[in-house]
């Protein structure tokens, strides 16, 4: 439950009357939700946000007069923190549009139920995806408001006095990253700041459905200096390359008898309701790379990655977590911090620098 008994007010934006009714009905089933208005295109959405001041918005991407991404850009000019969840079709064009929206300030996205879906299935999809996302994002806004009204306390990584002497970074043979809500923009920022090659592989689990991860991998490949690709089953791991788990499949690493490492993809059951799961990746990285593992848990809802970080730490590896202030949602990194497992808690702006600090000559694990 939220810390307030007031209902969360939601504006629904979609050019389809049927879809507006489906979303509204799904939200109405939750006692904490209240639909306060509708809009049929981007222009109406902009005016409705100004007039109704909702706490959250569901925003369709493809609409006449003004599309959702154009409206999103305009809304962000006067409502930079308003939780906006894009509704996108689960197609390649829909995936590209959703990634564009996330990079232009959308808080999250949900795949639209297919037109052939029955009402029960559509309600289930929306209830299990839209409502938790809205609650998590609104809760984040409430926490930020409270934090800005209280004195800032020293974070666990801030030093109260002058600078300390730099320490030689521990040996790292692999970096693994787990991220969810807010992830595409965070990853684009991170890889845009990596200013040189690294001599270890980087593995990423971003909670996304199929097709979306392929689009994201292409965007990351284009923006940075490291080659990024959607991982393939049986693929040989190479230092200096980045492997993104494909949507809908778990990604693990396996050491071969010759000392090399390959990627394995699996359709085994979801963990933490996620496939791919951060825990699954981290657990395998701990087995293969042991104390030479560096795990990074970035913005995201839930606590996927927590068990995996325990495995990394038990193997002697490192765990870094994104700080609360720079996270869209501090669920996943917050869980790691609260368990006392984070070696460092850092703003997103410092994550690339930490990766480069560890970019020393390494080989495959022993």
C-alpha positions in Angstrom: 0.0 0.0 0.0 1.1 3.6 -0.6 1.8 5.7 2.4 -1.2 7.9 1.6 -4.8 7.0 1.5 -5.5 9.3 -1.4 -6.1 7.6 -4.7 -3.6 7.9 -7.5 -5.1 10.1 -10.2 -4.4 8.9 -13.8 -5.0 10.4 -17.2 -5.5 7.9 -20.0 -4.4 9.0 -23.5 -5.3 6.8 -26.5 -7.0 7.4 -29.8 -9.0 4.1 -29.5 -12.2 4.4 -27.5 -12.1 0.7 -26.9 -8.5 0.8 -25.5 -9.4 3.8 -23.3 -12.3 1.8 -21.8 -10.1 -1.3 -21.3 -7.4 0.7 -19.5 -9.9 2.6 -17.4 -11.7 -0.6 -16.4 -8.5 -2.3 -15.5 -7.4 0.7 -13.3 -10.8 0.9 -11.7 -10.5 -2.6 -10.3 -7.7 -1.3 -8.0 -9.0 0.7 -5.0 -5.9 3.0 -5.1 -6.5 4.1 -8.7 -8.7 6.9 -10.0 -9.1 7.8 -13.6 -9.5 11.6 -13.8 -9.7 12.1 -17.5 -9.2 10.9 -21.1 -7.5 12.3 -24.2 -7.7 11.0 -27.8 -4.5 12.6 -29.2 -1.3 14.3 -28.1 -2.7 17.9 -28.3 -5.6 16.9 -26.0 -3.1 15.2 -23.7 -1.0 18.3 -23.2 -4.0 20.4 -22.3 -5.4 17.6 -20.0 -2.1 17.3 -18.1 -2.2 21.1 -17.5 -5.8 21.2 -16.5 -6.1 18.1 -14.4 -2.7 17.8 -12.9 -2.8 14.0 -12.8 -0.3 12.0 -10.8 0.4 9.6 -13.7 -0.4 9.3 -17.4 -0.7 6.3 -19.7 0.2 7.6 -23.2 -0.4 5.8 -26.5 2.4 6.2 -29.1 0.5 6.1 -32.4 -2.2 8.7 -32.5 -3.6 11.2 -35.1 -3.1 15.0 -35.0 -0.1 14.6 -32.5 1.6 11.3 -31.7 2.6 10.2 -28.3 6.3 10.9 -28.5 5.8 14.5 -29.7 3.3 15.0 -26.8 5.8 13.5 -24.4 8.5 16.0 -25.4 6.1 18.9 -24.8 4.8 17.6 -21.5 8.3 17.1 -20.2 9.0 20.8 -20.7 6.5 21.7 -17.9 6.2 18.4 -16.0 9.7 16.8 -15.9 8.9 14.3 -13.1 5.4 13.3 -14.0 5.2 9.5 -14.3 4.4 8.7 -17.9 3.9 5.1 -19.1 3.9 4.6 -22.8 1.6 2.0 -24.4 3.3 0.3 -27.3 2.4 -2.5 -29.7 4.7 -5.6 -29.4 6.0 -5.2 -32.9 9.4 -4.1 -34.3 8.1 -0.6 -35.2 6.4 -0.5 -31.8 9.7 -1.5 -30.1 11.6 1.2 -31.9 9.0 3.8 -31.0 9.0 2.7 -27.3 12.8 3.0 -27.1 12.6 6.5 -28.6 10.0 7.4 -26.0 12.1 6.1 -23.2 15.1 8.1 -24.4 12.9 11.2 -24.6 11.8 11.1 -21.0 9.1 8.4 -20.7 9.1 6.8 -17.3 8.3 3.3 -18.5 6.4 1.4 -21.2 3.9 -1.5 -21.4 3.1 -3.6 -24.4 -0.4 -3.2 -25.5 -2.6 -6.2 -25.4 -3.1 -7.6 -29.0 -6.3 -6.7 -30.7 -7.1 -10.4 -30.9 -6.8 -10.7 -27.1 -9.9 -11.4 -25.1 -11.1 -8.9 -22.5 -10.0 -11.1 -19.6 -6.5 -11.3 -21.1 -6.3 -7.6 -21.8 -7.4 -6.8 -18.2 -4.8 -9.2 -16.8 -1.9 -7.7 -18.9 -2.8 -4.2 -17.8 -3.5 -5.1 -14.2 -0.2 -7.0 -13.8 1.9 -4.4 -15.6 0.4 -0.9 -15.7 -0.8 -0.7 -12.1 2.5 -1.9 -10.4 4.4 0.5 -12.6 2.2 3.5 -11.7 2.4 2.7 -8.0 6.1 2.3 -8.1 6.7 5.5 -10.0 4.3 7.6 -7.9 5.8 6.2 -4.7 9.2 7.4 -6.1 7.9 10.9 -6.6 6.5 10.9 -3.0 9.8 9.8 -1.6 11.7 12.5 -3.6 9.3 15.2 -2.3 9.9 14.1 1.3 13.7 13.9 0.8 13.8 17.5 -0.5 12.0 18.7 2.7 14.5 17.1 5.0 18.2 17.8 5.6 20.6 15.8 3.4 22.4 13.1 5.2 25.9 11.9 4.3 25.6 8.9 2.0 27.6 5.8 2.7 30.2 6.7 0.0 30.6 10.4 0.8 33.7 11.4 2.8 33.2 14.1 5.5 36.6 15.6 5.0 39.3 16.1 2.4 40.2 13.7 -0.5 41.7 10.3 0.2 44.6 8.7 -1.6 43.5 6.7 -4.7 43.6 3.0 -4.3 44.6 0.4 -6.9 41.3 -1.0 -8.2 40.8 -4.7 -7.7 41.3 -7.0 -10.7 38.2 -7.4 -12.8 37.6 -10.0 -15.5 33.9 -9.4 -16.1 31.3 -6.7 -15.5 27.6 -7.7 -15.2 24.9 -5.1 -15.1 21.2 -5.5 -14.0 18.6 -2.8 -14.7 14.9 -2.4 -15.3 12.7 0.7 -15.0 14.6 3.7 -16.4 17.2 1.3 -17.8 17.4 2.3 -21.5 18.1 5.9 -20.7 20.5 4.9 -18.0 22.4 2.5 -20.3 22.6 5.1 -23.0 24.1 7.6 -20.6 26.5 5.0 -19.2 27.8 3.8 -22.6 27.9 7.3 -24.0 30.4 8.1 -21.2 32.7 5.1 -21.7 35.6 6.8 -23.5 37.8 3.9 -24.4 38.0 0.1 -24.8 37.9 -2.3 -21.9 39.7 -5.6 -21.6 36.9 -7.6 -20.1 33.4 -8.5 -21.3 30.3 -6.7 -20.1 27.0 -8.6 -19.6 23.6 -6.8 -19.3 20.2 -7.9 -18.3 17.5 -5.2 -19.0 14.0 -6.3 -18.3 12.4 -6.1 -21.7 10.3 -8.2 -24.0 11.6 -9.8 -27.3 12.3 -7.3 -30.1 12.8 -4.5 -27.7 16.2 -5.7 -26.5 17.5 -6.0 -30.1 16.5 -2.4 -30.8 18.2 -1.3 -27.6 21.4 -3.2 -28.4 21.6 -1.4 -31.7 21.2 2.0 -30.0 23.9 1.2 -27.5 26.2 0.0 -30.2 25.7 3.2 -32.2 26.3 5.6 -29.2 29.4 4.2 -27.6 32.9 3.0 -28.4 32.2 -0.6 -27.3 30.6 -3.2 -29.6 27.2 -4.1 -28.2 24.9 -6.9 -29.5 22.0 -9.0 -28.4 23.5 -12.2 -27.0 23.3 -15.5 -28.9 23.2 -19.0 -27.6 26.7 -20.7 -27.7 28.4 -17.4 -28.5 32.1 -17.2 -27.5 32.7 -14.4 -25.0 35.3 -11.9 -26.0 36.9 -9.2 -23.9 35.9 -5.7 -24.9 32.5 -6.8 -26.1 29.0 -6.1 -24.6 26.3 -8.8 -24.5 22.7 -7.8 -23.9 20.3 -10.6 -22.8 17.5 -11.1 -25.3 14.0 -10.4 -24.1 12.2 -13.5 -22.9 15.3 -15.6 -22.4 17.7 -16.0 -19.4 21.4 -15.4 -20.1 24.2 -17.3 -18.4 27.9 -17.8 -18.8 29.6 -21.2 -18.9 33.3 -22.0 -18.7 34.6 -24.5 -21.2 37.4 -27.1 -20.7 39.8 -25.0 -22.8 39.3 -22.0 -20.4 37.1 -20.0 -22.8 33.7 -18.8 -21.8 30.5 -19.1 -23.8 27.0 -17.7 -23.4 24.0 -19.9 -22.8 20.4 -18.8 -23.3 17.5 -20.6 -21.7 13.7 -20.6 -21.6 13.6 -21.9 -18.0 10.9 -20.4 -15.7 11.1 -16.7 -14.8 12.8 -15.7 -11.6 11.4 -12.7 -9.6 8.7 -12.8 -12.4 11.4 -11.8 -14.8 13.0 -13.5 -17.9 15.7 -12.5 -18.5 16.5 -12.3 -14.8 19.4 -10.4 -13.2 19.8 -13.1 -10.5 20.3 -15.8 -13.1 23.0 -13.9 -14.9 24.8 -12.8 -11.7 24.8 -16.3 -10.3 26.5 -17.7 -13.4 29.0 -14.9 -13.5 29.9 -15.6 -9.9 30.6 -19.3 -10.8 32.7 -18.5 -13.8 34.6 -15.3 -12.9 34.5 -15.6 -9.1 36.4 -12.8 -7.2 37.2 -11.1 -10.5 33.4 -10.3 -11.0 32.1 -6.7 -10.8 28.3 -6.4 -10.5 26.3 -3.2 -11.0 22.7 -2.8 -10.1 21.0 0.2 -11.7 17.6 1.7 -11.6 14.6 -0.6 -11.5 11.5 -1.9 -9.6 11.5 -4.9 -7.4 14.6 -6.7 -6.1 15.8 -8.8 -9.0 19.6 -8.9 -8.7 19.7 -9.1 -4.9 20.3 -12.8 -4.7 22.8 -12.6 -7.5 24.8 -9.9 -5.8 24.9 -12.2 -2.7 26.5 -14.8 -4.9 29.0 -12.3 -6.4 30.0 -11.1 -3.0 30.3 -14.6 -1.6 32.7 -15.4 -4.5 34.8 -12.4 -3.5 33.6 -10.1 -6.2 32.4 -6.5 -6.1 28.9 -4.9 -6.1 28.1 -1.3 -7.0 24.6 0.2 -6.8 23.1 3.3 -8.3 22.2 5.9 -5.8 18.6 6.8 -5.0 18.8 10.4 -6.3 19.8 9.4 -9.9 17.5 6.3 -10.1 14.1 6.5 -11.7 13.0 3.9 -9.2 15.3 2.8 -6.4 13.9 -0.7 -5.9 16.6 -3.0 -7.3 19.7 -1.0 -6.2 17.9 0.0 -3.0 17.5 -3.7 -2.0 21.2 -4.2 -2.5 22.1 -1.2 -0.4 19.7 -2.0 2.4 21.2 -5.5 2.7 24.6 -3.9 3.1 26.0 -5.6 0.0 27.1 -2.6 -2.0 30.8 -1.8 -2.0 29.9 1.5 -3.5 26.7 3.5 -4.0 27.2 5.9 -6.9 25.3 8.3 -9.0 24.8 7.2 -12.6 27.2 9.9 -13.8 30.1 8.1 -12.0 29.4 4.5 -13.2 31.3 4.8 -16.5 34.4 6.2 -14.7 34.3 3.2 -12.3 34.2 0.8 -15.2 37.2 2.5 -16.8 39.1 2.3 -13.6 39.0 -1.4 -13.8 39.9 -1.5 -17.5 43.3 -3.2 -17.0 44.8 -6.0 -19.0 43.1 -9.2 -18.0 42.6 -12.6 -19.6 39.9 -15.3 -19.4 39.3 -16.7 -15.9 41.5 -19.4 -14.6 
